[in-house]
Amino acid sequence: MDAINAIIFDCDGVMFESRMANLAFYNKVLTEYGHPPVTLDQKRRAHLCHTASTPVVLKGLLDPAVLPSALKYAASLDYQQFIPEMHPEPHLADVLDSLAQHYPVGIATNRGSSISQILDHFSLSRYFTVVVNCHDVEKPKPAPDMLLLAAERLKSKPVHCVFVGDSELDRMAAESAGMNFLGYGSGAGSDKSISSHLELLQLFKP
């Protein structure tokens, strides 16, 4: 990863352990429409809730006839009630503080407007030059749109950015954007991966 001049993070699974928060959010919608909740042992459905954008998740979980109504209901929910179920990954704030002194740092997440609430809640907003969410682009990840927009706003070319993600959607988006990819954990199926945010400080020394 030579000549990296900007770092972009995914949110869920990279910055935060948020599986329970995501399930609580989508299960509230499912309950409203008379569906049983998704549980962690339902791996495919739980993974969908953790990685995809809300329109994609609800399309996969609900009958098409109720989808427009469900999307409106989901948008009306105050995500603040689910944030206590989110937990920052170890060393996240310290690593962001160090990286942001030497690199422009961004976020590209399939979340919607809840990302602003989350960053404010955990006092992390100041570290990010750019935050791109699913409402900012026509197509969410795995399409490259989000990463290309983040790179543009960071005033960098995709080839000089690295995207840190934890899922196959993240890896596919980075590949399509022509952007370097670094897997957080093993879930993204990447040859290049890290298991701790502290490793970023070794990889991207100023």
Secondary structure, DSSP 8 states (H G I E B T S, - for coil): -TT--EEEE-SBTTTEE-HHHHHHHHHHHHHHTT-----TTSHHHHHHHHHS-HHHHHHHHS-GGGHHHHHHHHHHS-GGGGGGG-EE-TTHHHHHHHHTTTS-EEEE-S--THHHHHHHHTT-GGG-SEEE-GGGSSS-TTSSHHHHHHHHHTT--GGGEEEEESSHHHHHHHHHHT-EEEEESSTT--SSEESSTHHHHHHT--
